[in-house]
């Protein structure tokens, strides 16, 4: 999950697997698979960075195992 901030300052956690699309209008509009959308203060780039970090934390590359 990633953490974003709504326009009113409320923190919200979203599942990256439910995000359908994002658009900058100038705030970021995150559309979910169920049709709902959220307007957030976070830039689309910062949301993408959080998604990349989450995915990298879930994937083991080569011999990088925690034993």
Secondary structure, 3 states (H helix, E strand, C coil): CEEEEECCCCEEEECHHHEEEEEECCCEEEEECCCCEEEECCCHHHHHHHHHHHHHHHCCCCCCCCC
